[in-house]
Amino acid sequence: MTVVGWTDRVGTSTRPPTKGFTTMQVQVRYYAAAKAATGVAEETRELPDGATIGVFLDELGSTSPQVFARCSFILNGTATADRGRLLDEGDRLDVLPPFAGG
């Protein structure tokens, strides 16, 4: 389902309206600084159908935006940095902040 009437631009997007829209659940795992910022290692997030990774980040609100601005992601086992990538019901999203060392 495509949600019309909202924009998804990182840093400027608005939360899509939820009344009258269907939602989906996405499994999210946080690592390192992302885990520290959210206070949880894993959770199920309810998002509007048609949500992207960018919308998910907006849903996190003001929780350490400097951490999430630099994250990369693994969506269903495939690495991505594309915040415009659509999420689907039952997806698994790993949130990976930059790691130091080597």
C-alpha positions as CSV (number, residue, x, y, z in Angstrom):
1,M,0.0,0.0,0.0
2,T,1.4,3.4,-0.9
3,V,0.7,6.2,1.6
4,V,0.1,9.5,0.0
5,G,0.3,12.9,1.6
6,W,3.5,12.8,3.6
7,T,7.2,13.3,2.8
8,D,10.2,11.3,3.8
9,R,13.3,13.4,3.7
10,V,15.8,12.6,6.5
11,G,15.8,15.5,9.0
12,T,12.7,17.1,7.5
13,S,10.1,14.4,7.2
14,T,6.8,14.5,9.0
15,R,5.2,11.5,10.6
16,P,2.6,10.0,8.4
17,P,-0.9,10.2,9.7
18,T,-2.0,6.9,11.4
19,K,-5.8,7.4,11.5
20,G,-7.3,5.5,8.6
21,F,-4.0,3.9,7.6
22,T,-2.9,0.4,8.2
23,T,0.3,-0.5,10.0
24,M,2.9,-3.2,9.9
25,Q,5.4,-4.6,12.5
26,V,9.1,-4.7,11.9
27,Q,11.6,-6.5,14.1
28,V,14.6,-4.2,15.0
29,R,17.9,-5.1,16.6
30,Y,20.2,-2.3,17.8
31,Y,24.0,-2.7,18.2
32,A,26.7,-0.7,20.2
33,A,25.9,3.0,20.4
34,A,22.4,2.5,18.9
35,K,21.6,0.0,21.6
36,A,22.9,2.5,24.3
37,A,20.8,5.3,22.7
38,T,17.5,3.3,22.7
39,G,18.1,1.4,25.9
40,V,17.1,-1.9,24.3
41,A,18.8,-4.6,22.2
42,E,15.7,-5.6,20.2
43,E,12.1,-4.5,19.8
44,T,9.1,-4.8,17.5
45,R,8.2,-1.5,16.0
46,E,4.8,-0.7,14.6
47,L,5.0,1.6,11.6
48,P,2.6,2.8,8.9
49,D,2.4,0.7,5.8
50,G,4.7,2.2,3.2
51,A,7.2,3.4,5.8
52,T,10.9,3.6,4.9
53,I,14.0,3.3,7.0
54,G,13.9,7.2,7.1
55,V,10.4,7.1,8.6
56,F,11.5,4.5,11.1
57,L,14.3,6.9,12.2
58,D,11.9,9.7,12.5
59,E,9.8,7.4,14.8
60,L,12.7,7.2,17.1
61,G,12.3,10.9,17.8
62,S,15.0,12.9,19.4
63,T,16.8,9.8,20.8
64,S,20.4,10.6,20.0
65,P,20.0,11.8,16.5
66,Q,23.8,12.2,16.1
67,V,24.1,8.4,16.6
68,F,21.4,7.5,14.1
69,A,22.5,10.0,11.5
70,R,25.7,7.9,10.9
71,C,24.2,4.4,11.0
72,S,24.0,1.8,8.3
73,F,21.5,-1.0,8.3
74,I,21.0,-4.7,7.5
75,L,17.6,-5.3,6.1
76,N,16.6,-9.0,6.0
77,G,20.3,-10.0,5.7
78,T,21.3,-7.4,3.1
79,A,23.4,-4.4,3.9
80,T,22.0,-1.0,3.0
81,A,22.6,2.7,3.8
82,D,19.5,3.8,1.7
83,R,17.1,5.5,4.1
84,G,14.5,5.6,1.4
85,R,14.3,1.8,1.3
86,L,10.7,0.6,1.9
87,L,10.0,-1.7,4.9
88,D,7.5,-4.5,4.8
89,E,5.5,-6.4,7.4
90,G,7.8,-8.9,9.2
91,D,11.0,-7.3,8.1
92,R,14.1,-7.6,10.3
93,L,16.2,-4.4,10.5
94,D,19.6,-4.3,12.2
95,V,20.8,-0.8,13.1
96,L,24.6,-0.5,13.0
97,P,26.4,2.6,14.1
98,P,30.0,3.1,12.9
99,F,32.5,0.8,14.6
100,A,36.0,1.8,15.5
101,G,39.0,-0.5,15.5
102,G,40.1,-3.1,13.1
